[in-house]
Amino acid sequence: MPKRRKFQINTEGVVPMKKLRSRCCFDDIPQEILVVIFSFIPKVELSRNLSLVCKKWKTVTSTPSLWKSIQAGRNIPTNVLSKWVKESPLLQEIHLVNRNDTDEIVGTIGKYSKNLQHIKLEDCWGSQKSIYIKSKNLCNLVQRCRKLSTFHFSGVKLLSCKFFQLLSTRGSCEQKRRSCSYYGPVNSKQMKSLLQSLSDSELYGSASVAAAEKKIFVELDNQSLQNFDDLWRNIVSDGGVIDEVDIVNVQ
């Protein structure tokens, strides 16, 4: 006959419950699986919440593969976003929306994001004091981020002509040419700088500025359009190949 299990009863006549294991089942999940799970969670949640759960989760949330893409609105402080960029060596795409610290962030991107391929800026100011984005930081971005191929700007103000000149020579230091697309505002002076640089570039040569069909698409007002056509006729000849430079939403 099996022995009966003895229970200790306290003075109030209550049988105490058995203590539960303190160890959480999440501790047993392999790090590789956690990385997959965390990839579906917004970056702000990774940084603010999950990284504080335990040492293991803090390590997992810092996995570079989780930070290949960053999207940040005005709710992300400048110092936090800068930290994200600095600690994301595999960053390939960044999307900034409604920010007034673009000069600082773009400067940080130029220093740390060598693998960046796409950048998108929407309704961003250079700083709290100026709507214009500084030429120096944009130029550094083009020169240092050699894999950067897509610039998508909307609702931003640019004064730089040198930035557009540098766009025309993208890939000149690469063994393999890379296509480069720019979507955003451009004025007639910037367009002239771009086209002149394309024409003078040793990489392409004046005869290779255009192929059988135009590779540069532009929407300009009537006055600027006339100036552009004059410039185009002066530098375009038959034949040749050009990496794509799409310029749209021109104001």
C-alpha positions in Angstrom: 0.0 0.0 0.0 1.5 3.4 -1.1 2.5 5.8 1.6 0.4 8.8 1.9 2.1 12.1 1.2 2.3 14.3 4.3 1.4 17.9 4.2 2.4 20.5 6.8 -0.5 22.6 7.9 0.2 26.0 9.4 -1.5 27.3 12.5 -4.4 28.7 10.4 -5.2 25.4 8.9 -4.1 26.3 5.4 -2.0 23.9 3.2 0.8 26.0 1.6 1.0 25.8 -2.3 4.0 24.3 -3.9 6.5 26.9 -5.0 6.7 27.4 -8.8 10.0 27.3 -10.7 11.5 30.8 -10.9 13.2 30.0 -14.2 11.4 31.3 -17.3 11.0 29.1 -20.3 12.3 32.0 -22.5 15.7 31.3 -21.0 15.8 28.1 -23.0 15.1 29.7 -26.4 18.2 29.7 -28.6 19.6 33.1 -29.4 19.1 32.5 -33.2 15.4 32.0 -32.6 15.2 35.2 -30.5 16.8 37.1 -33.3 14.1 36.0 -35.7 11.4 36.9 -33.3 12.9 40.3 -32.5 13.1 41.1 -36.2 9.3 41.6 -36.2 9.5 44.1 -33.4 9.9 47.9 -33.9 13.3 49.3 -33.2 12.1 51.6 -30.5 10.7 48.7 -28.6 13.9 46.7 -29.0 15.9 49.7 -27.6 13.6 50.9 -24.9 12.0 47.8 -23.5 13.3 44.4 -24.6 17.0 45.4 -24.1 16.2 46.0 -20.4 14.6 42.5 -19.7 17.9 40.7 -19.0 21.5 40.5 -20.1 20.7 37.9 -22.8 18.0 39.9 -24.4 20.2 43.0 -24.3 22.8 41.1 -26.2 20.3 39.8 -28.7 18.7 43.2 -29.3 22.2 44.5 -30.3 22.6 41.9 -33.0 23.8 43.8 -36.1 21.4 41.9 -38.5 18.4 43.4 -36.6 19.6 46.9 -37.5 19.9 46.7 -41.2 17.0 49.1 -41.6 16.0 52.1 -39.3 13.0 54.3 -39.5 12.8 57.2 -37.1 10.3 60.0 -36.7 10.4 63.0 -34.3 9.7 60.8 -31.3 13.2 59.3 -31.3 15.7 61.7 -29.5 18.8 62.8 -31.5 21.2 61.1 -29.1 19.3 57.8 -29.3 19.1 57.8 -33.1 22.8 58.7 -33.3 23.6 55.7 -31.0 21.5 53.4 -33.2 23.5 54.5 -36.3 26.9 54.2 -34.6 26.1 50.7 -33.3 24.6 49.4 -36.6 27.6 48.4 -38.8 25.3 46.5 -41.2 22.8 49.4 -41.7 21.6 49.4 -45.3 18.5 51.6 -45.3 17.4 54.6 -43.2 14.2 56.6 -43.3 13.9 59.9 -41.4 10.5 61.6 -41.1 9.6 65.0 -39.6 13.0 65.6 -37.9 14.8 68.8 -37.2 18.3 67.3 -36.6 19.0 66.0 -40.1 22.4 67.8 -40.3 23.7 65.9 -37.3 22.2 62.6 -38.2 23.4 62.7 -41.8 26.9 63.6 -40.5 26.8 60.5 -38.2 25.6 58.3 -41.1 28.5 59.5 -43.2 31.0 58.5 -40.6 29.6 55.1 -39.5 27.3 53.6 -42.2 29.7 52.3 -44.9 27.1 49.7 -46.0 24.2 52.1 -46.5 22.4 51.7 -49.8 19.2 53.7 -49.4 18.4 56.9 -47.6 14.9 58.6 -47.5 14.2 62.0 -45.9 10.7 63.2 -45.6 9.7 66.7 -44.3 13.0 67.1 -42.5 14.8 70.3 -41.4 18.6 70.6 -41.3 18.4 71.8 -37.7 16.0 73.6 -35.3 17.2 76.9 -36.7 17.4 76.2 -40.4 15.2 74.3 -42.8 18.1 73.8 -45.2 20.3 70.7 -45.0 24.0 71.5 -45.0 26.0 70.9 -48.1 29.0 69.5 -46.3 27.1 66.6 -44.6 25.4 65.7 -47.9 28.6 65.6 -49.8 30.3 63.6 -47.1 27.4 61.1 -47.4 28.0 60.7 -51.1 31.8 60.4 -50.8 32.0 58.1 -47.8 29.0 55.7 -48.3 30.2 54.1 -51.5 27.3 51.6 -51.7 24.7 54.3 -51.4 22.6 54.2 -54.6 19.2 55.7 -53.8 18.5 59.2 -52.4 14.8 59.8 -51.9 14.1 63.3 -50.6 10.7 65.0 -50.2 9.7 68.1 -48.2 13.3 69.1 -47.8 15.4 72.1 -48.8 18.8 71.8 -50.4 21.1 74.7 -51.4 24.1 72.6 -52.4 25.3 72.3 -56.0 28.3 70.3 -55.1 26.1 67.5 -53.9 24.6 67.1 -57.4 28.0 67.3 -59.0 29.1 64.4 -56.8 26.0 62.4 -57.7 27.1 62.5 -61.4 30.4 60.7 -60.6 29.0 58.0 -58.4 30.9 54.7 -58.9 34.0 56.4 -60.3 36.1 54.8 -57.6 34.4 51.4 -57.9 35.5 48.6 -60.2 31.9 48.0 -61.0 29.6 50.9 -61.8 26.6 51.4 -59.6 23.4 53.0 -60.7 22.4 56.0 -58.7 18.9 57.4 -58.3 17.9 60.7 -56.8 14.3 61.6 -56.1 13.7 65.1 -54.8 13.8 68.8 -55.2 16.3 70.5 -57.6 16.6 74.0 -58.9 17.9 75.1 -62.3 21.3 76.0 -60.9 21.7 72.5 -59.3 20.5 70.9 -62.5 23.1 72.8 -64.5 25.8 71.7 -62.1 24.7 68.1 -62.5 24.5 68.1 -66.3 27.8 70.0 -66.6 29.5 67.5 -64.3 28.1 64.6 -66.3 29.4 66.2 -69.5 32.9 66.9 -68.1 33.3 63.6 -66.2 36.1 61.4 -67.4 34.1 58.4 -66.3 31.3 59.0 -68.8 32.5 61.5 -71.3 30.3 64.0 -73.2 29.3 61.3 -75.7 28.0 59.0 -73.1 25.7 61.4 -71.2 22.7 60.0 -72.9 21.8 56.7 -74.5 19.1 56.1 -77.1 16.6 57.4 -74.7 16.9 59.9 -71.9 18.0 58.5 -68.6 17.3 61.7 -66.7 13.6 62.5 -66.1 12.7 65.9 -65.0 9.6 67.8 -64.1 10.2 71.5 -64.2 8.2 74.7 -64.6 8.0 76.1 -68.1 10.9 78.5 -67.6 13.2 76.0 -66.1 12.2 73.4 -68.7 13.3 75.7 -71.5 16.7 76.1 -69.7 17.0 72.4 -69.3 16.3 71.6 -72.9 19.0 74.2 -74.0 21.5 72.5 -71.7 20.5 69.1 -72.9 20.9 69.9 -76.6 24.4 71.3 -75.9 25.8 68.2 -74.2 23.9 65.2 -75.5 25.1 63.2 -78.5 24.1 59.7 -79.8 25.2 56.5 -78.2 26.9 55.8 -74.9 25.6 54.5 -71.5 24.9 56.4 -68.3 24.0 55.1 -64.9 20.4 56.1 -64.1 19.8 59.4 -62.4 16.1 60.0 -62.0 15.3 63.5 -60.8 11.6 64.0 -60.1 9.4 66.2 -57.9 11.4 69.2 -59.0 10.3 72.6 -57.7 
